C-alpha cells in the first residue's frame, strides 16, 4: 500500500468533497446492507441508544431513527457529519435525541457501556487500525448489547468499484490493478477473519451472514459520463492522469455497453458480522 493511496482514504477532506455525490450515488446501494444489518442485529426500537460509526451520509442512522431509536452518528469527515446533521434536523430526529458528531472511530470520545447497539457499515474496514475500531464498538456497548459490522467480500470492493477495476484492466492490460489500500478490508473480506477479530475485540456469539445487494445506474453512457462523481475518492482513479482517465471512461462505455443495453446492475456481496457484549 503506497502512502499516497492510503492518504486519500484516510484524509477527511477527500470525503468532505464527495459528501453530496456519496449521498446521491452510493447511499442507495449501501442502504440495502444497512437495512439487512439492522435486521440481523435484531432490529432497534423506541428508546434504544444506537451508535453508528463511520456513518457517512446516514443510510443506517436514518433507518434506525425512523424505527424510533436515539442515534448518535459519528464520522471523521466534517462534511459527511454536516450533511447528516441537516438530514436529521429536516426530519425532526434532532428533537428525538438523534445527532451527528465528528469523531475518530478508533478512539471514540464516549464512555463505556452507553449503547444498546453499535454499527459500522463499511467503515471499520477502512480504518488505519481496524482492530481498534472493533474494540471501540465493543467497549461502548452495555452488557448484552449487540454490534454489527459490514465489510465487502472482495478486495476490489463492490458495485461501482468493480466496474472501475474491470475498466482499468481492459484499458491497461499490461498493468496490475492495485489493491484497495486498506489492510483491514483485505483481512475482513474473509468471514472467518471477521468473526475472529470481532471475538478478540470482546464480542461473543458472533455470527457472519453473507448479504447480496445490487448497485444500479441508468446506463453505460451515464456511468462513463459520471466517472469523476463516482470515483473521486478511489485511490486507483485519483492516481490516473487525465489521458488515462479518458481511456478508463472509454473502457467503461465499451465494456458495459456490450453487457447492459439499458440499466446497469452490478450485484455484490458483503459479510455482516453480528456479536454481543
Helices and strands as residue ranges (DSSP letters): H 3-9, H 12-17, H 19-21, I 22-26, H 27-40, E 49-53, H 59-66, E 70-75, H 78-90, G 93-96, E 99-102, E 115-121, G 124-126, H 130-139, E 141-152, H 160-171, H 183-188, H 191-200, E 204-217, H 220-225, H 227-231, H 235-238, H 242-259, E 264-276
